[in-house]
Structures are given as structure tokens and as C-alpha cells.
Amino acid sequence: MARHIYSCPLRWSDMDAFGHVNNVVFLRYLEEARIDFMFRLAPGDGSPSFAGGSVVARHEIDYVRPLVHRHAPVTVESWVTKIGAASLTIAYEIKDPEQVYVRASTIVVPYDLAEERPRRISAEEKLFLQKYLAEEPAAA
């Protein structure tokens, strides 16, 4: 099983009045990693997979430890924990080599923008996603 690794820079504007990354900003980090995973790494040269659209059906976030501003980026690791007929679940850890700041998951639904409705996961998408399929890690 492979994991997608995304390096996410911390921006000064990500900080709140208490000097740590605001809880809402973590959703942006997850979005950046998810988009990188689903679109840049999508299978096939010129493949329409994932490019047709998708919507988030659910986010779940556990804030494990505060993250304060620094110049070094954090790593967002992501992998797939479930592939359904018309949805998938992506799990994440936002971390450094020494510690985890956030554990999260997102349910994503492929969406046909032209038809304005959800669609099924294609065979090509499923094949791609299966490379990243694993069970979620046990909480530390």
C-alpha cells in the first residue's frame, strides 16, 4: 500500500490570535493534499479521471496537538480507507517525523458537473485508488 505525501508550507496568515494554526486552516491543508492526490496523480495521460468533479460529503478531524508557525513545512500523508460504488474515504495525518498534529478523514463523492449529480467511481479510478487502500492506523 502506498501513501501520498504532500509537503504543506505554513503561512503567517494561518495563525490565530493564540499563535498556532487555526483549526479551520487545517481543512485547507487537507484540501491541498487531496487535490494534489486526486488530480495531479490521477491515472493516465490526459485521463478524465477525477477531473470531472467531486464534492466533499463529510470531514472528520481530530486535533492531536497544536501546530505553531515555523519556516519548515508539515507533511500531509494521505491514503484511501474505503472505496464504494459512488464514494471514497481518504484518511490523513498532518505531521512531522516526530509527532502527529491532526488525524482526519474525508468522504469524497465523484460528481458529474454537467449533469449536476453524483456519479459512480470508474474502473480506472478504482484501479488507481486501490494502490492507496489500507486500514486506518490505530490512534496513538
DSSP file (Angstrom, degrees, kcal/mol; ACC not computed):
  #  RESIDUE AA STRUCTURE BP1 BP2  ACC     N-H-->O    O-->H-N    N-H-->O    O-->H-N    TCO  KAPPA ALPHA  PHI   PSI    X-CA   Y-CA   Z-CA
    1    1 A M              0   0    0      0, 0.0     2,-0.2     0, 0.0   131,-0.2   0.000 360.0 360.0 360.0 132.0    0.0    0.0    0.0
    2    2 A A        -     0   0    0    129,-2.7     2,-0.4   131,-0.0     0, 0.0  -0.649 360.0-148.8 -97.1 155.8    1.3    3.4   -1.0
    3    3 A R        -     0   0    0     -2,-0.2     2,-0.5    76,-0.1    76,-0.2  -0.975  17.2-126.0-121.7 141.8    0.7    6.7    0.8
    4    4 A H  E     -A   78   0A   0     74,-2.9    74,-2.4    -2,-0.4     2,-0.5  -0.741  24.5-155.8 -84.8 131.1    0.5   10.0   -0.9
    5    5 A I  E     +A   77   0A   0     -2,-0.5     2,-0.4    72,-0.2    72,-0.2  -0.938  13.2 179.8-113.3 126.8    3.0   12.5    0.6
    6    6 A Y  E     -A   76   0A   0     70,-1.8    70,-3.2    -2,-0.5     2,-0.6  -0.994  20.3-143.5-128.3 129.0    2.3   16.3    0.3
    7    7 A S  E     -A   75   0A   0     -2,-0.4    68,-0.2    68,-0.2    -2,-0.0  -0.834  20.0-165.4 -94.2 120.9    4.6   19.0    1.8
    8    8 A C  E     -A   74   0A   0     66,-3.2    66,-2.5    -2,-0.6     2,-0.1  -0.919  10.1-141.7-114.8 116.3    2.5   21.9    3.0
    9    9 A P        -     0   0    0      0, 0.0     2,-0.5     0, 0.0    63,-0.1  -0.445  17.3-126.7 -72.0 147.5    4.1   25.2    3.8
   10   10 A L        -     0   0    0     60,-0.3     2,-0.3    61,-0.2     3,-0.0  -0.821  23.5-152.9 -93.0 132.6    2.8   27.1    6.9
   11   11 A R    >   -     0   0    0     -2,-0.5     3,-2.0     1,-0.1     4,-0.3  -0.802  22.3-125.3-106.0 147.9    1.8   30.7    6.1
   12   12 A W  G >  S+     0   0    0     -2,-0.3     3,-1.6     1,-0.3    -1,-0.1   0.870 112.6  60.3 -56.6 -36.6    1.9   33.5    8.6
   13   13 A S  G 3  S+     0   0    0      1,-0.3    -1,-0.3     8,-0.0    -3,-0.0   0.593  89.4  72.6 -69.8  -9.4   -1.8   34.1    7.8
   14   14 A D  G <  S+     0   0    0     -3,-2.0     8,-2.5     7,-0.1    -1,-0.3   0.653  80.8  95.2 -76.0 -15.3   -2.6   30.6    9.0
   15   15 A M  B <   -F   21   0B   0     -3,-1.6     6,-0.2    -4,-0.3     2,-0.2  -0.438  62.5-149.9 -81.5 149.5   -2.0   31.6   12.6
   16   16 A D    >   -     0   0    0      4,-2.1     3,-2.0    -2,-0.1    -1,-0.1  -0.434  42.6 -81.7-103.6-174.5   -4.7   32.7   15.0
   17   17 A A  T 3  S+     0   0    0      1,-0.3    -2,-0.0    -2,-0.2    -1,-0.0   0.680 127.6  59.0 -64.0 -17.5   -4.6   35.1   17.9
   18   18 A F  T 3  S-     0   0    0      2,-0.2    -1,-0.3     0, 0.0     3,-0.1   0.422 117.1-109.4 -93.7   0.6   -3.1   32.4   20.1
   19   19 A G  S <  S+     0   0    0     -3,-2.0    50,-0.8     1,-0.3     2,-0.3   0.612  83.2  99.6  86.1  12.8   -0.1   31.8   17.9
   20   20 A H  B    S-G   68   0C   0     48,-0.2    -4,-2.1    -6,-0.1    -1,-0.3  -0.870  86.3 -75.8-126.6 165.9   -1.0   28.4   16.4
   21   21 A V  B     -F   15   0B   0     46,-3.6    46,-0.3    -2,-0.3    -6,-0.2  -0.364  56.2-115.1 -59.5 128.5   -2.5   27.2   13.2
   22   22 A N    >>  -     0   0    0     -8,-2.5     3,-0.9     1,-0.1     4,-0.9  -0.369  18.8-120.3 -66.8 143.8   -6.3   27.9   13.3
   23   23 A N  H >> S+     0   0    0      1,-0.3     3,-0.6     2,-0.2     4,-0.5   0.839 112.0  55.4 -55.7 -36.6   -8.5   24.9   13.3
   24   24 A V  H >> S+     0   0    0      1,-0.2     3,-1.0     2,-0.2     4,-0.8   0.822  97.8  63.6 -67.5 -30.7  -10.2   25.9   10.1
   25   25 A V  H X> S+     0   0    0     -3,-0.9     4,-1.9     1,-0.3     3,-0.5   0.811  89.0  68.1 -65.5 -29.9   -6.9   26.2    8.2
   26   26 A F  H <X S+     0   0    0     -4,-0.9     4,-2.4    -3,-0.6    -1,-0.3   0.846  93.4  59.1 -59.6 -32.2   -6.3   22.5    8.6
   27   27 A L  H <X S+     0   0    0     -3,-1.0     4,-2.4    -4,-0.5    -1,-0.3   0.880 103.6  51.6 -61.9 -36.9   -9.2   22.0    6.2
   28   28 A R  H <X S+     0   0    0     -4,-0.8     4,-2.7    -3,-0.5    -2,-0.2   0.918 108.1  51.1 -65.2 -43.0   -7.3   23.9    3.6
   29   29 A Y  H  X S+     0   0    0     -4,-1.9     4,-2.1     1,-0.2    -2,-0.2   0.919 111.5  47.8 -59.3 -43.7   -4.2   21.7    4.2
   30   30 A L  H  X S+     0   0    0     -4,-2.4     4,-2.7     1,-0.2    -1,-0.2   0.907 111.2  51.2 -63.4 -41.5   -6.3   18.6    3.7
   31   31 A E  H  X S+     0   0    0     -4,-2.4     4,-2.9     2,-0.2     5,-0.3   0.927 108.7  50.5 -61.8 -45.7   -7.9   20.1    0.6
   32   32 A E  H  X S+     0   0    0     -4,-2.7     4,-2.1     1,-0.2    -1,-0.2   0.917 114.0  44.6 -59.6 -44.1   -4.5   20.9   -0.9
   33   33 A A  H  X S+     0   0    0     -4,-2.1     4,-2.4     2,-0.2    -1,-0.2   0.908 114.0  49.9 -66.2 -42.2   -3.2   17.4   -0.3
   34   34 A R  H  X S+     0   0    0     -4,-2.7     4,-3.1     2,-0.2     5,-0.3   0.915 111.7  47.2 -64.4 -44.5   -6.5   15.8   -1.6
   35   35 A I  H  X>S+     0   0    0     -4,-2.9     4,-2.5     2,-0.2     5,-1.0   0.919 112.0  50.7 -63.5 -43.4   -6.4   17.9   -4.8
   36   36 A D  I  <>S+     0   0    0     -4,-2.1     5,-1.2    -5,-0.3     4,-0.4   0.918 115.5  43.6 -58.6 -43.7   -2.8   17.0   -5.3
   37   37 A F  I  <5S+     0   0    0     -4,-2.4     4,-0.4     3,-0.2    -2,-0.2   0.950 120.2  37.7 -66.2 -51.8   -3.6   13.3   -4.8
   38   38 A M  I  <5S+     0   0    0     -4,-3.1    -2,-0.2    -5,-0.1    -3,-0.2   0.793 129.3  25.3 -78.6 -28.9   -6.8   13.1   -6.9
   39   39 A F  I ><5S+     0   0    0     -4,-2.5     3,-0.7    -5,-0.3    -3,-0.2   0.878 124.8  39.3-104.3 -51.3   -5.9   15.4   -9.8
   40   40 A R  I 3 <S+     0   0    0     -5,-1.0    -3,-0.2    -4,-0.4    -4,-0.1   0.873 125.1  39.4 -69.2 -35.5   -2.1   15.6  -10.3
   41   41 A L  T 3 <S+     0   0    0     -5,-1.2    -1,-0.2    -4,-0.4    -3,-0.1   0.334  84.9 132.5 -96.4   7.4   -1.7   11.9   -9.5
   42   42 A A    <   -     0   0    0     -3,-0.7     5,-0.1    -6,-0.2    -3,-0.1  -0.256  63.5 -98.4 -59.6 147.4   -4.7   10.7  -11.4
   43   43 A P  S    S+     0   0    0      0, 0.0     6,-0.3     0, 0.0     4,-0.2  -0.206  78.7  28.7 -70.0 156.2   -4.0    7.8  -13.8
   44   44 A G  S >  S-     0   0    0      2,-0.1     3,-1.0     1,-0.1     2,-0.8   0.481  87.4 -82.0  79.3 143.9   -3.4    8.0  -17.5
   45   45 A D  T 3  S-     0   0    0      1,-0.3    -1,-0.1     0, 0.0     0, 0.0  -0.722 118.9  -4.3 -80.4 111.6   -2.0   10.6  -19.7
   46   46 A G  T 3  S+     0   0    0     -2,-0.8    -1,-0.3     1,-0.2    -2,-0.1   0.629  94.9 164.6  78.4  13.9   -4.9   13.0  -20.4
   47   47 A S    <   -     0   0    0     -3,-1.0    -1,-0.2    -4,-0.2     4,-0.1  -0.360  39.5-143.2 -63.7 140.1   -7.3   10.8  -18.4
   48   48 A P    >>  +     0   0    0      0, 0.0     3,-1.2     0, 0.0     4,-0.9   0.511  56.1 134.8 -80.0  -2.8  -10.6   12.4  -17.4
   49   49 A S  T 34 S-     0   0    0     -6,-0.3     2,-0.2     1,-0.3    -7,-0.1  -0.200  82.1  -9.1 -53.0 131.9  -10.5   10.5  -14.1
   50   50 A F  T >4 S+     0   0    0      1,-0.1     3,-1.0     3,-0.1    -1,-0.3   0.150 113.4  95.2  67.3 -18.4  -11.3   12.7  -11.2
   51   51 A A  T <4  +     0   0    0     -3,-1.2    -2,-0.2     1,-0.2    -1,-0.1   0.704  67.4  73.1 -75.2 -17.8  -11.2   15.8  -13.4
   52   52 A G  T 3< S-     0   0    0     -4,-0.9    61,-1.2     1,-0.2    -1,-0.2   0.632 113.6 -87.6 -72.4 -12.8  -14.9   15.8  -14.0
   53   53 A G    <   -     0   0    0     -3,-1.0    58,-2.2    59,-0.1     2,-0.3  -0.358  39.9-155.3 125.2 156.3  -15.6   17.0  -10.4
   54   54 A S  E     -B  110   0A   0     56,-0.3     2,-0.3    -2,-0.1    54,-0.0  -0.970   6.5-148.9-158.4 157.5  -16.1   15.8   -6.9
   55   55 A V  E     -B  109   0A   0     54,-2.6    54,-3.0    -2,-0.3     2,-0.5  -0.949  21.7-117.6-130.3 152.7  -17.7   17.0   -3.8
   56   56 A V  E     +B  108   0A   0     -2,-0.3    52,-0.2    52,-0.2     3,-0.1  -0.788  25.9 178.8 -88.9 126.6  -17.0   16.6   -0.1
   57   57 A A  E     +     0   0A   0     50,-3.0     2,-0.3    -2,-0.5    51,-0.2   0.713  67.4   1.3 -96.9 -26.7  -19.7   14.8    1.8
   58   58 A R  E     -B  107   0A   0     49,-1.2    49,-2.4     2,-0.0     2,-0.4  -0.962  52.2-162.3-163.2 141.4  -18.1   14.7    5.2
   59   59 A H  E     -B  106   0A   0     -2,-0.3     2,-0.4    47,-0.2    47,-0.2  -0.969   8.1-173.7-119.7 142.8  -14.9   15.8    7.1
   60   60 A E  E     -B  105   0A   0     45,-2.4    45,-2.3    -2,-0.4     2,-0.4  -0.982   9.3-177.6-135.7 126.2  -13.8   14.4   10.4
   61   61 A I  E     -B  104   0A   0     -2,-0.4     2,-0.5    43,-0.2    43,-0.2  -0.984  17.0-166.4-132.1 131.1  -10.9   15.9   12.2
   62   62 A D  E     -B  103   0A   0     41,-3.3    41,-2.2    -2,-0.4     2,-0.8  -0.976  16.9-148.5-112.2 118.0   -9.1   15.0   15.4
   63   63 A Y  E     +B  102   0A   0     -2,-0.5    39,-0.2    39,-0.2    38,-0.1  -0.783  22.6 173.0 -87.6 110.2   -6.8   17.8   16.6
   64   64 A V        -     0   0    0     37,-2.5    38,-0.2    -2,-0.8    -1,-0.2   0.852  61.7  -2.3 -88.9 -39.1   -4.0   15.9   18.4
   65   65 A R  S    S-     0   0    0     36,-1.7    -1,-0.3    34,-0.0     2,-0.0  -0.991  77.9 -98.3-155.5 143.1   -1.5   18.7   19.1
   66   66 A P        -     0   0    0      0, 0.0     2,-0.5     0, 0.0    36,-0.0  -0.359  31.6-146.6 -64.1 145.6   -1.2   22.5   18.4
   67   67 A L        -     0   0    0    -46,-0.3   -46,-3.6    34,-0.1     2,-0.2  -0.972  13.7-161.9-116.3 120.6    0.9   23.5   15.5
   68   68 A V  B     -G   20   0C   0     -2,-0.5   -48,-0.2   -48,-0.3   -49,-0.0  -0.640  32.4 -83.7-100.7 159.6    2.8   26.8   15.8
   69   69 A H        +     0   0    0    -50,-0.8     2,-0.3    -2,-0.2    -1,-0.1  -0.295  58.2 148.1 -63.4 141.5    4.3   28.8   13.0
   70   70 A R        -     0   0    0      2,-0.2   -60,-0.3    -3,-0.1    -3,-0.0  -0.942  54.6-110.3-160.0 170.2    7.7   27.9   11.7
   71   71 A H  S    S+     0   0    0     -2,-0.3   -61,-0.2   -62,-0.1    -2,-0.0   0.751  91.3  86.8 -81.9 -24.2    9.5   28.0    8.4
   72   72 A A  S    S-     0   0    0    -63,-0.1    -2,-0.2     1,-0.1   -62,-0.1  -0.558  79.8-123.8 -77.2 138.4    9.6   24.3    7.8
   73   73 A P        -     0   0    0      0, 0.0     2,-0.3     0, 0.0    -1,-0.1  -0.268  18.8-123.5 -72.3 165.8    6.6   22.7    6.1
   74   74 A V  E     -A    8   0A   0    -66,-2.5   -66,-3.2    22,-0.1     2,-0.4  -0.724  22.8-118.6-101.7 161.4    4.5   20.0    7.6
   75   75 A T  E     -AC   7  95A   0     20,-2.8    20,-2.9    -2,-0.3     2,-0.6  -0.852  16.7-159.5-101.3 134.7    3.8   16.7    5.8
   76   76 A V  E     -AC   6  94A   0    -70,-3.2   -70,-1.8    -2,-0.4     2,-0.4  -0.947  11.0-167.9-111.8 110.0    0.3   15.6    4.9
   77   77 A E  E     -AC   5  93A   0     16,-2.6    16,-1.9    -2,-0.6     2,-0.3  -0.811  10.1-178.1 -94.4 136.7    0.2   11.8    4.4
   78   78 A S  E     +AC   4  92A   0    -74,-2.4   -74,-2.9    -2,-0.4     2,-0.3  -0.982  10.7 162.8-137.7 151.1   -3.0   10.5    2.8
   79   79 A W  E     - C   0  91A   0     12,-1.9    12,-3.0    -2,-0.3     2,-0.4  -0.943  38.9 -98.8-154.6 168.9   -4.3    7.1    1.9
   80   80 A V  E     +dC 133  90A   0     52,-2.4    54,-2.8    -2,-0.3    10,-0.2  -0.816  28.8 174.9-100.3 132.3   -7.7    5.5    1.0
   81   81 A T  E    S+     0   0A   0      8,-2.6     2,-0.3    -2,-0.4     9,-0.1   0.583  70.0  21.0-109.2 -15.7   -9.6    3.6    3.6
   82   82 A K  E     - C   0  89A   0      7,-1.1     7,-2.4    53,-0.1     2,-0.5  -0.967  52.5-168.0-155.5 136.6  -12.8    2.8    1.7
   83   83 A I  E     + C   0  88A   0     -2,-0.3     5,-0.2     5,-0.2     2,-0.1  -0.971  20.3 175.0-123.9 114.2  -13.8    2.6   -1.9
   84   84 A G        -     0   0    0      3,-3.3    37,-0.2    -2,-0.5    -2,-0.0  -0.383  48.3 -92.4-103.6-173.4  -17.6    2.4   -2.5
   85   85 A A  S    S+     0   0    0      1,-0.2    36,-2.8    -2,-0.1     3,-0.1   0.858 122.0   8.7 -68.4 -35.2  -19.6    2.4   -5.7
   86   86 A A  S    S+     0   0    0     34,-0.3     2,-0.3     1,-0.1    -1,-0.2   0.070 128.0  42.4-138.1  25.1  -20.0    6.2   -5.7
   87   87 A S        -     0   0    0     22,-0.2    -3,-3.3    31,-0.1     2,-0.3  -0.982  54.1-159.5-161.3 162.4  -17.8    7.4   -2.8
   88   88 A L  E     -CE  83 108A   0     20,-2.2    20,-3.0    -2,-0.3     2,-0.5  -0.980  14.4-136.4-143.4 155.3  -14.4    7.0   -1.3
   89   89 A T  E     -CE  82 107A   0     -7,-2.4    -8,-2.6    -2,-0.3    -7,-1.1  -0.964  14.7-163.9-116.8 127.4  -12.9    7.8    2.1
   90   90 A I  E     -CE  80 106A   0     16,-2.7    16,-2.4    -2,-0.5     2,-0.3  -0.930   5.7-157.9-109.1 130.8   -9.4    9.4    2.3
   91   91 A A  E     -CE  79 105A   0    -12,-3.0   -12,-1.9    -2,-0.5     2,-0.3  -0.780  13.6-171.9-104.2 153.3   -7.6    9.4    5.7
   92   92 A Y  E     -CE  78 104A   0     12,-2.6    12,-1.9    -2,-0.3     2,-0.4  -0.962  21.0-162.2-141.3 156.1   -4.8   11.8    6.6
   93   93 A E  E     -CE  77 103A   0    -16,-1.9   -16,-2.6    -2,-0.3     2,-0.6  -0.973  10.8-156.5-133.3 129.2   -2.2   12.6    9.1
   94   94 A I  E     +CE  76 102A   0      8,-2.3     7,-3.1    -2,-0.4     8,-1.5  -0.931  45.2 130.2-101.1 120.9   -0.6   16.1    9.3
   95   95 A K  E     -CE  75 100A   0    -20,-2.9   -20,-2.8    -2,-0.6     5,-0.2  -0.920  54.6-124.8-158.8 173.5    2.7   15.5   10.9
   96   96 A D        -     0   0    0      3,-2.8   -22,-0.1    -2,-0.3     5,-0.0  -0.695  53.0 -94.0-115.9 174.0    6.4   15.8   11.3
   97   97 A P  S    S+     0   0    0      0, 0.0     3,-0.1     0, 0.0    -2,-0.0   0.830 126.4  42.2 -60.0 -28.4    8.8   12.9   11.7
   98   98 A E  S    S+     0   0    0      1,-0.2     2,-0.3     0, 0.0    -3,-0.0   0.748 121.5  13.1 -91.4 -25.7    8.5   13.2   15.5
   99   99 A Q        -     0   0    0    -34,-0.0    -3,-2.8    -3,-0.0     2,-0.4  -0.990  58.9-125.2-155.7 157.1    4.8   13.9   16.0
  100  100 A V  E     + E   0  95A   0     -2,-0.3    -5,-0.2    -5,-0.2     3,-0.1  -0.888  17.9 179.5-104.1 133.5    1.2   14.0   14.6
  101  101 A Y  E     +     0   0A   0     -7,-3.1   -37,-2.5    -2,-0.4   -36,-1.7   0.781  69.4  14.3 -98.5 -38.0   -0.8   17.2   14.8
  102  102 A V  E     -BE  63  94A   0     -8,-1.5    -8,-2.3   -39,-0.2     2,-0.4  -0.998  51.7-165.2-142.9 140.4   -4.0   16.1   13.1
  103  103 A R  E     +BE  62  93A   0    -41,-2.2   -41,-3.3    -2,-0.3     2,-0.3  -0.991  31.8 157.6-118.7 135.8   -5.7   12.9   12.1
  104  104 A A  E     -BE  61  92A   0    -12,-1.9   -12,-2.6    -2,-0.4     2,-0.3  -0.946  27.3-156.6-150.9 167.5   -8.6   13.3    9.7
  105  105 A S  E     -BE  60  91A   0    -45,-2.3   -45,-2.4    -2,-0.3     2,-0.4  -0.989   5.4-161.3-148.5 153.5  -10.8   11.7    7.1
  106  106 A T  E     -BE  59  90A   0    -16,-2.4   -16,-2.7    -2,-0.3     2,-0.6  -0.999  13.1-144.6-135.9 131.8  -12.9   12.9    4.2
  107  107 A I  E     -BE  58  89A   0    -49,-2.4   -50,-3.0    -2,-0.4   -49,-1.2  -0.884  25.0-166.2 -93.7 122.9  -15.7   11.2    2.3
  108  108 A V  E     -BE  56  88A   0    -20,-3.0   -20,-2.2    -2,-0.6   -52,-0.2  -0.914   8.8-160.6-114.2 135.9  -15.5   12.3   -1.3
  109  109 A V  E     -B   55   0A   0    -54,-3.0   -54,-2.6    -2,-0.4   -22,-0.2  -0.969  22.3-126.0-116.6 118.9  -18.2   11.8   -3.9
  110  110 A P  E     -B   54   0A   0      0, 0.0     9,-2.2     0, 0.0     2,-0.4  -0.387  33.9-159.1 -59.2 141.7  -17.4   11.9   -7.6
  111  111 A Y  E     -H  118   0D   0    -58,-2.2     2,-0.9     7,-0.3     3,-0.1  -0.987  21.2-139.2-135.2 133.3  -19.7   14.4   -9.2
  112  112 A D  E  >> -H  117   0D   0      5,-3.0     4,-1.5    -2,-0.4     5,-1.4  -0.812  17.6-168.4 -90.0 104.8  -20.8   15.0  -12.8
  113  113 A L  T  45S+     0   0    0    -61,-1.2    -1,-0.2    -2,-0.9   -60,-0.1   0.866  84.3  52.2 -64.9 -36.9  -20.7   18.7  -13.1
  114  114 A A  T  45S+     0   0    0      1,-0.2    -1,-0.2   -62,-0.2    -2,-0.1   0.902 118.6  35.9 -66.9 -40.3  -22.6   18.8  -16.5
  115  115 A E  T  45S-     0   0    0      2,-0.2    -1,-0.2     0, 0.0    -2,-0.2   0.592 102.7-134.0 -87.3 -12.1  -25.4   16.6  -15.1
  116  116 A E  T  <5 +     0   0    0     -4,-1.5    -3,-0.2     1,-0.2    -2,-0.1   0.926  69.0  96.4  56.2  50.3  -25.3   18.2  -11.6
  117  117 A R  E   <S-H  112   0D   0     -5,-1.4    -5,-3.0     0, 0.0    -1,-0.2  -0.987  80.4 -86.1-159.0 158.0  -25.4   14.9   -9.8
  118  118 A P  E     -H  111   0D   0      0, 0.0     2,-0.3     0, 0.0    -7,-0.3  -0.230  43.2-161.2 -61.7 157.7  -23.2   12.3   -8.2
  119  119 A R        -     0   0    0     -9,-2.2     2,-0.1   -33,-0.2     3,-0.0  -0.880  21.9 -93.2-135.8 168.8  -21.7    9.6  -10.4
  120  120 A R        -     0   0    0     -2,-0.3     2,-0.4     1,-0.1   -34,-0.3  -0.453  44.6 -99.7 -80.4 155.6  -20.1    6.2   -9.8
  121  121 A I        -     0   0    0    -36,-2.8    -1,-0.1   -37,-0.2   -34,-0.0  -0.624  43.9-125.1 -73.3 130.3  -16.4    5.6   -9.5
  122  122 A S     >  -     0   0    0     -2,-0.4     4,-2.5     1,-0.1     5,-0.2  -0.277  17.2-111.8 -74.6 163.3  -15.0    4.5  -12.8
  123  123 A A  H  > S+     0   0    0      1,-0.2     4,-2.2     2,-0.2     5,-0.2   0.886 119.8  52.0 -61.4 -39.6  -12.9    1.3  -13.2
  124  124 A E  H  > S+     0   0    0      2,-0.2     4,-2.0     1,-0.2    -1,-0.2   0.913 110.4  47.4 -64.3 -43.1   -9.8    3.4  -14.0
  125  125 A E  H  > S+     0   0    0      2,-0.2     4,-2.9     1,-0.2    -2,-0.2   0.917 111.1  51.5 -63.3 -43.8  -10.3    5.5  -10.8
  126  126 A K  H  X S+     0   0    0     -4,-2.5     4,-2.2     1,-0.2    -2,-0.2   0.906 108.4  51.4 -61.7 -42.1  -10.9    2.3   -8.7
  127  127 A L  H  X S+     0   0    0     -4,-2.2     4,-0.7     2,-0.2    -1,-0.2   0.914 112.6  46.4 -60.6 -43.7   -7.7    0.8  -10.0
  128  128 A F  H >< S+     0   0    0     -4,-2.0     3,-1.0     1,-0.2     4,-0.4   0.938 113.1  48.7 -62.7 -48.4   -5.7    3.9   -9.1
  129  129 A L  H >< S+     0   0    0     -4,-2.9     3,-1.8     1,-0.2   -49,-0.2   0.825  98.6  67.4 -64.4 -33.6   -7.3    4.2   -5.6
  130  130 A Q  H >< S+     0   0    0     -4,-2.2     3,-1.0     1,-0.3    -1,-0.2   0.776  89.7  64.9 -62.0 -25.9   -6.6    0.5   -4.8
  131  131 A K  T << S+     0   0    0     -3,-1.0  -129,-2.7    -4,-0.7    -1,-0.3   0.763 109.4  39.6 -64.5 -23.8   -2.9    1.3   -4.8
  132  132 A Y  T <  S+     0   0    0     -3,-1.8   -52,-2.4    -4,-0.4     2,-0.4   0.262  87.6 125.2-108.1   8.3   -3.5    3.6   -1.8
  133  133 A L  B <   +d   80   0A   0     -3,-1.0     2,-0.3    -4,-0.2   -52,-0.2  -0.564  29.0 134.6 -79.1 126.7   -6.1    1.4    0.0
  134  134 A A        -     0   0    0    -54,-2.8     2,-0.2    -2,-0.4   -55,-0.1  -0.969  55.7 -89.9-157.9 166.3   -5.3    0.5    3.6
  135  135 A E        -     0   0    0     -2,-0.3   -53,-0.1     1,-0.1   -54,-0.0  -0.537  53.1 -97.9 -77.8 151.7   -6.9    0.3    7.0
  136  136 A E        -     0   0    0     -2,-0.2    -1,-0.1   -55,-0.1     3,-0.1  -0.422  44.8-106.4 -67.3 145.8   -6.7    3.4    9.2
  137  137 A P        -     0   0    0      0, 0.0     2,-0.2     0, 0.0    -1,-0.1  -0.370  37.8 -97.7 -71.8 154.9   -3.9    3.4   11.7
  138  138 A A        -     0   0    0      1,-0.1     2,-0.1    -2,-0.1     0, 0.0  -0.490  46.8-101.0 -68.6 140.0   -4.7    2.8   15.4
  139  139 A A              0   0    0     -2,-0.2    -1,-0.1     1,-0.1    -3,-0.0  -0.400 360.0 360.0 -64.5 136.3   -4.9    6.1   17.3
  140  140 A A              0   0    0     -2,-0.1    -1,-0.1    -3,-0.1    -2,-0.0   0.450 360.0 360.0 -86.8 360.0   -1.8    6.7   19.3
